[in-house]
Amino acid sequence: MPLLPLAHLLCPIDQSELQQDGNTWRCQNNHCFDIAKQGYVNLLPVQNKKSLDPGDSKEMIAARRDFLNSGVYQPIAIALANTVATLCQGRKQLGVLDAGCGEGYYLNAVSESLIQNEVALCATGLDISKWAVRSCKIRNPKLNGLVASNRQIPLPDHSQDIVLCTFGFPVFEEFKRVLKPGGHIVMADPGPEHLIELRSQIYDTVRRNPPADISAALGEGWQLSDSINVQFTSAPLSAEQFEHLLVMTPHLYRASREGRERAAKLQNIAISGDVLIRVISNSH
Ligand SMILES: C[S@@+](CC[C@H](N)C(=O)[O-])C[C@H]1O[C@@H](n2cnc3c(N)ncnc32)[C@H](O)[C@@H]1O
């Protein structure tokens, strides 16, 4: 089954429907958004940007791409793909949005598993970083790419079946708005033991925080319907993998100078993955 292009988008300036006209999306008030040569569309107007180059930088995205391509987080990708496939069993047509998609590793894994089951899939990666969306389109040109914010998702109400949010910044009100009745939010967040070997090198005191609080998402017909712990130990990582891991996470910027120096010497050590996948479902 083919991956489908997006048919409906909303203008980020006046929220009216955008129509595609060649290489441009245009609304009734003539606000225009060009499709970039990589095939994504930037729907983040200057007035909605808090910085000139918001979100993850070009370097962070390249480091994350290289680290994820090396397969260390494959258990997370497999668990996410299985979770979404189970939720969507028997469905023939699906809209999946990855809100804060990064360079598209997880969206691509989820999409590949869904299309094996003969699903007509419209899969969209949205990120506030243009570097992320560009990289997502290079990973798989059939994925739709939107530069936009989770705070204002340029998709119509009730247009998606699944909203993925992995290691991201959830905006539950917007996720619920774009989901169809019966839709699901699928989140992946680090657990207390995640990357403990790296964190114990770079911080003097290691915090074992629980996964992000999702209580704001629950109630009014929304409940936690599944919770899956993904725990694994990697093969020993090379110095290059440790470097990519550091650049792609906030740890590099939070660590002290001594911590960064210790991290720069890390190699040939296995790391622990501890990730909680949670499904928040709508019972309507
Ligand atoms: C830790 S990365 C995770 C990326 C990807 N989901 C993954 O798991 O590989 C967080 C991503 O969220 C993006 N981001 C930050 N604020 C955002 C916002 N308000 N809306 C959409 N994306 C955002 C960043 O640019 C970055 O790509």
The ligand as an SDF file (V2000), in Angstrom:
LIG
                    3D

 27 29  0  0  0  0  0  0  0  0999 V2000
   14.3800   14.9640   22.1640 C   0  0  0  0  0  0  0  0  0  0  0  0
   13.9270   15.3230   20.5130 S   0  0  0  0  0  0  0  0  0  0  0  0
   12.9970   13.8520   20.0850 C   0  0  0  0  0  0  0  0  0  0  0  0
   12.8670   13.6720   18.6060 C   0  0  0  0  0  0  0  0  0  0  0  0
   12.1340   12.3830   18.1700 C   0  0  0  0  0  0  0  0  0  0  0  0
   10.7780   12.3480   18.6320 N   0  0  0  0  0  0  0  0  0  0  0  0
   12.8890   11.1680   18.6560 C   0  0  0  0  0  0  0  0  0  0  0  0
   12.4070   10.5500   19.6130 O   0  0  0  0  0  0  0  0  0  0  0  0
   13.9320   10.8470   18.0720 O   0  0  0  0  0  0  0  0  0  0  0  0
   12.6600   16.5450   20.6990 C   0  0  0  0  0  0  0  0  0  0  0  0
   12.1960   17.1370   19.3570 C   0  0  0  0  0  0  0  0  0  0  0  0
   11.1120   18.0430   19.6230 O   0  0  0  0  0  0  0  0  0  0  0  0
   11.2780   19.1850   18.7920 C   0  0  0  0  0  0  0  0  0  0  0  0
   10.5060   20.2700   19.4160 N   0  0  0  0  0  0  0  0  0  0  0  0
   10.8510   21.0840   20.4500 C   0  0  0  0  0  0  0  0  0  0  0  0
    9.8290   21.9300   20.7360 N   0  0  0  0  0  0  0  0  0  0  0  0
    8.8250   21.6230   19.8690 C   0  0  0  0  0  0  0  0  0  0  0  0
    7.5100   22.1480   19.6590 C   0  0  0  0  0  0  0  0  0  0  0  0
    7.0230   23.1480   20.4090 N   0  0  0  0  0  0  0  0  0  0  0  0
    6.7630   21.6200   18.6780 N   0  0  0  0  0  0  0  0  0  0  0  0
    7.2360   20.6140   17.8990 C   0  0  0  0  0  0  0  0  0  0  0  0
    8.4710   20.0830   18.0490 N   0  0  0  0  0  0  0  0  0  0  0  0
    9.2470   20.5780   19.0240 C   0  0  0  0  0  0  0  0  0  0  0  0
   12.7850   19.3680   18.6990 C   0  0  0  0  0  0  0  0  0  0  0  0
   13.1600   20.1440   17.5740 O   0  0  0  0  0  0  0  0  0  0  0  0
   13.2660   17.9170   18.6190 C   0  0  0  0  0  0  0  0  0  0  0  0
   13.3650   17.4730   17.2820 O   0  0  0  0  0  0  0  0  0  0  0  0
  1  2  1  0
  2  3  1  0
  2 10  1  0
  3  4  1  0
  4  5  1  0
  5  6  1  0
  5  7  1  0
  7  8  2  0
  7  9  1  0
 10 11  1  0
 11 12  1  0
 11 26  1  0
 12 13  1  0
 13 14  1  0
 13 24  1  0
 14 15  1  0
 14 23  1  0
 15 16  2  0
 16 17  1  0
 17 18  1  0
 17 23  2  0
 18 19  1  0
 18 20  2  0
 20 21  1  0
 21 22  2  0
 22 23  1  0
 24 25  1  0
 24 26  1  0
 26 27  1  0
M  CHG  2   2   1   9  -1
M  END
$$$$
